[in-house]
Amino acid sequence: MSKNDDPATAYARIGVIGAGAWGTALALVSAQAGRSVTLWAREPEVVAAVKVKRENTPFLSGVALPVNIEATGNLAAAAAADLLLVVVPAQHLRTILEQLRTHVRANVPFVLCAKGIERETGKLLTEVLAETVPDAEPAILSGPSFACDVALGLPTAVTIAARAGVAQRLQATLGHGQFRPYASEDLIGVALGGAAKNVYAIACGMVAGLGLGESARAALLARGFAELRRLGRALGARDETLMGLSGLGDLVLTATSPTSRNFSFGLLLGRGKPLAATDQPLAEGVETAPALVTRAKSHGIELPVAEAVADILSGRLALSDALPRLMARPLTTE
């Protein structure tokens, strides 16, 4: 067994690429687990705030950051680590990975911590990583987790997918106290579950905003999950992954809580706000919806709920016409 696969050996130095709320929360998790952390931020004001105030004032204010988190605007400095947590928005991932690949050693684990599908190509984030940094050790972290909960030390469980030995080593590196990472080898399932749930969260927000009731929202959530499983089987994901934390668990959290950006976005749409007025940063499902539908069609899979969301967001379908279209679909068995 190589050192890289030894589950008893934690990674000592962690580079966190991206200092938004989630990146900062994961940097805090890593520091609390006893690791040395370098947090890379594109924004100079974030670097200054962490260095001077020991707080990421722009994105996670009120949360004290320990001294074993060092902030930097130098990507190469953050990349000189034993492990990288890549926490940049899905649509910017390829650009950041292309910049990172010149600074990292071969076989360094890249743990993808964003959720989405690349809109232009329809590729899962793990597939983008394989194209841009083919000699990286691929991994992905996903699950029902809000940055504020994690930063406050509230109990949180996530899934980390990678090769078996690497996944176990990542568990040993990040797991502590109230943060419990469960290991998996199903990178496709974890990547797909984290991406698709944002689309269905927008749909559930719309239902809530329209005042259609809890029964309608529960039905939509269940049918959305059925769509996710159909596509998952076509892509080679494991059913048990999609039934777990990074699939159903994350879907339930994101599609039922106003803390979710995607649910809140759909809620405003359902209440009659025009698309331009509901534009919220990092409502990842907006970009993911058309990519998810395109990817599904390439495999001959129908996603009626996701297709309706994509058509509403593009302006091809009026919100008032979405429910009749879904209700007019032929009745089938479960």
C-alpha positions in Angstrom: 0.0 0.0 0.0 1.4 3.4 -0.9 1.4 6.3 1.5 -1.2 8.0 -0.7 -3.6 5.1 0.0 -2.8 4.7 3.7 -6.1 5.6 5.5 -4.2 6.2 8.8 -2.1 9.0 7.2 -3.9 12.3 7.2 -2.9 15.0 4.6 -1.0 17.6 6.6 -1.2 20.7 4.3 -4.4 21.6 2.7 -4.9 24.2 0.0 -8.5 25.6 -0.3 -9.1 27.2 -3.7 -11.9 29.6 -3.4 -12.8 31.7 -0.4 -16.6 32.2 -0.6 -18.7 31.1 2.3 -18.4 27.3 1.5 -14.7 27.5 0.9 -14.1 29.4 4.1 -16.3 26.9 6.1 -14.2 24.0 4.7 -11.0 25.8 5.5 -12.3 26.1 9.1 -13.2 22.4 9.2 -9.7 21.5 8.0 -8.1 23.8 10.6 -10.2 22.4 13.4 -9.1 18.9 12.3 -5.5 20.1 13.0 -4.3 20.7 9.5 -2.3 23.6 8.1 -4.5 25.5 5.7 -3.8 28.0 2.9 -7.0 29.7 1.7 -6.8 31.2 -1.8 -9.1 34.1 -2.6 -9.4 36.1 -5.8 -10.6 39.1 -3.9 -7.8 41.2 -2.2 -10.3 42.4 0.4 -10.9 38.8 1.5 -7.2 38.2 2.0 -6.8 41.4 4.0 -9.8 40.7 6.2 -8.6 37.2 7.1 -5.1 38.4 7.8 -6.1 41.5 9.8 -9.4 40.6 11.4 -9.2 36.8 11.3 -12.6 36.8 9.6 -13.9 36.5 6.1 -16.0 39.7 6.4 -17.4 39.8 2.8 -18.6 36.2 2.7 -18.8 34.6 6.2 -18.8 37.5 8.7 -19.0 36.8 12.4 -17.0 33.6 12.2 -13.5 33.7 13.8 -10.8 31.9 11.8 -7.9 30.3 13.6 -4.2 31.1 13.0 -3.6 27.9 11.1 -5.6 29.3 8.2 -3.3 31.5 6.1 -5.0 33.6 3.4 -3.3 34.4 0.1 -4.0 35.8 -3.3 -1.1 33.7 -4.8 -2.6 30.6 -6.5 0.8 28.9 -6.6 1.3 29.2 -2.9 -2.1 27.6 -2.2 -1.4 24.9 -4.7 1.8 23.8 -2.9 -0.2 21.5 -0.7 -0.7 17.8 -0.1 -4.4 18.1 -0.9 -6.5 20.6 -2.7 -10.2 21.5 -1.9 -11.4 23.2 -5.0 -14.4 25.4 -4.0 -15.1 27.6 -7.0 -18.4 27.9 -8.9 -19.0 25.1 -11.4 -19.0 27.4 -14.4 -15.6 28.8 -13.5 -14.0 25.4 -12.6 -12.4 24.7 -15.9 -10.6 28.1 -15.9 -9.2 27.6 -12.4 -8.1 24.0 -13.0 -6.2 25.1 -16.1 -4.4 27.7 -14.0 -3.8 25.2 -11.2 -2.3 22.4 -13.2 1.0 24.2 -13.8 1.5 24.5 -10.0 0.7 21.1 -8.6 2.5 17.8 -8.4 1.2 14.7 -10.0 -1.3 12.6 -8.1 -2.2 15.3 -5.6 -5.9 14.8 -4.7 -8.2 17.4 -6.1 -11.4 17.4 -4.0 -14.2 19.1 -6.0 -16.5 20.9 -3.6 -18.8 22.8 -6.0 -22.1 21.5 -7.4 -23.1 21.7 -11.0 -22.7 20.7 -14.6 -20.6 22.6 -17.0 -23.2 24.4 -19.2 -21.3 24.6 -22.4 -20.3 20.9 -22.5 -22.8 19.1 -20.3 -20.0 17.5 -18.4 -20.0 16.6 -14.7 -17.3 18.4 -12.7 -15.3 15.1 -12.3 -15.2 14.9 -16.1 -14.0 18.5 -16.4 -11.2 17.6 -13.9 -10.2 14.5 -15.9 -9.9 16.6 -19.1 -8.0 19.5 -17.6 -5.7 17.8 -15.0 -5.6 14.2 -16.0 -2.8 13.3 -13.6 -4.7 14.6 -10.5 -6.2 12.2 -8.0 -9.9 12.8 -8.4 -12.3 13.2 -5.5 -15.5 15.0 -4.8 -17.2 16.2 -1.6 -20.9 16.7 -1.5 -24.0 16.3 0.8 -26.6 18.2 2.8 -24.6 21.0 4.1 -25.0 24.8 4.4 -21.8 26.8 4.9 -23.3 28.7 7.9 -24.1 25.4 9.7 -20.7 24.0 9.1 -18.9 27.2 10.2 -20.9 27.3 13.4 -20.0 23.7 14.2 -23.5 22.3 13.8 -23.7 18.5 13.1 -23.1 17.9 9.4 -22.6 14.7 7.4 -21.3 14.6 3.8 -20.0 12.1 1.3 -16.4 12.1 0.0 -16.0 10.0 -3.2 -12.5 8.8 -4.4 -10.5 5.7 -4.8 -11.1 3.6 -1.6 -7.7 4.3 0.1 -7.8 7.9 -0.8 -11.4 8.4 0.4 -10.5 6.9 3.7 -7.5 9.1 4.0 -9.7 12.1 3.2 -12.0 11.0 6.0 -9.1 10.9 8.4 -8.0 14.3 7.3 -11.3 16.2 7.5 -13.5 14.3 9.9 -13.8 15.5 13.5 -16.3 16.4 16.1 -19.5 17.6 14.3 -18.2 17.1 10.8 -18.7 13.5 9.5 -17.5 12.5 6.0 -18.7 9.1 4.7 -16.5 7.4 2.1 -17.7 6.3 -1.4 -16.0 5.2 -4.6 -18.9 6.5 -6.8 -17.7 9.8 -8.1 -20.4 9.9 -10.8 -23.2 9.5 -8.4 -21.9 12.1 -6.0 -21.2 14.6 -8.7 -24.6 14.0 -10.4 -26.6 14.2 -7.1 -25.0 17.4 -6.0 -25.7 19.0 -9.4 -29.2 17.9 -10.1 -30.7 18.7 -6.7 -30.3 22.4 -7.4 -32.6 22.2 -10.4 -35.3 20.4 -8.4 -34.9 22.9 -5.6 -35.8 25.7 -8.0 -38.9 23.7 -9.0 -39.9 23.2 -5.4 -39.4 26.8 -4.7 -41.7 27.7 -7.6 -44.4 25.4 -6.2 -44.2 27.0 -2.8 -44.2 30.5 -4.3 -47.3 29.7 -6.4 -49.1 28.5 -3.2 -49.8 25.1 -4.5 -49.5 23.4 -1.1 -47.2 20.9 0.6 -48.7 17.9 -1.1 -47.8 19.3 -4.5 -44.3 20.1 -3.4 -43.8 16.6 -2.0 -45.1 15.0 -5.2 -42.7 17.2 -7.2 -39.8 16.3 -5.0 -40.5 12.6 -5.4 -40.9 12.8 -9.1 -37.7 14.9 -9.4 -35.8 12.2 -7.4 -37.2 9.5 -9.8 -35.8 11.5 -12.7 -32.4 11.8 -11.0 -32.3 8.0 -10.4 -33.1 7.3 -14.1 -30.4 9.5 -15.3 -28.0 8.2 -12.7 -28.5 4.6 -13.9 -27.8 5.8 -17.5 -24.5 7.4 -16.4 -23.4 4.5 -14.3 -24.1 6.0 -10.8 -25.0 3.6 -8.0 -28.5 3.6 -6.7 -27.3 3.5 -3.1 -25.3 6.7 -3.7 -28.3 8.6 -4.9 -30.4 7.2 -2.0 -27.7 8.6 0.4 -26.4 11.9 1.7 -25.1 13.3 -1.6 -28.4 12.4 -3.4 -31.6 12.3 -1.5 -30.2 13.9 1.6 -28.9 16.9 -0.3 -32.1 17.1 -2.4 -34.4 17.2 0.7 -32.3 19.9 2.4 -32.0 22.1 -0.7 -35.5 21.7 -1.9 -37.3 22.5 1.4 -35.3 25.3 3.1 -35.4 29.0 2.4 -31.7 29.1 3.4 -31.1 27.4 0.0 -30.3 29.9 -2.7 -31.9 27.7 -5.3 -35.1 27.2 -3.4 -35.3 30.9 -2.6 -34.8 31.7 -6.3 -37.7 29.5 -7.3 -39.8 30.9 -4.5 -39.4 34.4 -5.8 -40.2 33.3 -9.4 -43.4 31.5 -8.1 -44.4 34.7 -6.4 -44.3 36.6 -9.7 -40.9 38.3 -9.6 -39.5 38.6 -13.1 -36.3 36.7 -13.8 -34.1 39.7 -13.9 -35.3 40.8 -10.4 -34.6 37.3 -8.9 -31.1 37.1 -10.2 -29.2 35.8 -7.1 -25.4 35.0 -7.1 -24.6 31.3 -7.0 -28.1 30.0 -7.7 -26.3 27.1 -9.4 -29.4 25.4 -10.7 -30.0 28.2 -13.2 -26.9 27.2 -15.2 -27.3 23.5 -14.4 -30.9 23.1 -15.6 -30.2 23.3 -19.4 -27.0 21.3 -19.1 -28.8 18.6 -17.2 -31.5 18.3 -19.8 -29.1 18.2 -22.6 -27.0 15.5 -21.0 -30.1 13.4 -20.3 -31.3 13.7 -23.9 -28.0 12.5 -25.1 -28.7 9.3 -23.2 -32.3 9.1 -24.3 -33.6 10.0 -20.8 -36.7 12.2 -20.3 -36.6 14.6 -17.4 -40.0 16.4 -17.5 -39.6 18.4 -14.3 -36.1 19.5 -15.1 -37.1 20.3 -18.7 -40.0 22.5 -17.4 -37.5 24.4 -15.1 -35.1 24.9 -18.0 -37.9 26.1 -20.3 -39.2 28.6 -17.6 -35.7 30.0 -17.0 -35.1 30.4 -20.8 -38.4 32.1 -21.3 -39.8 29.4 -23.5 -42.5 28.4 -21.0 -44.6 30.7 -18.9 -44.7 29.6 -15.2 -48.5 29.5 -15.4 -48.3 26.9 -18.2 -45.8 24.6 -16.5 -48.2 22.8 -14.2 -50.8 22.0 -16.9 -47.9 20.6 -19.1 -46.7 18.4 -16.3 -50.2 17.3 -15.3 -51.1 16.4 -18.9 -48.3 13.9 -19.2 -49.5 10.3 -19.6 -50.1 8.4 -16.4 -47.7 5.6 -15.9 -46.6 3.2 -13.1 -44.3 4.3 -10.4 
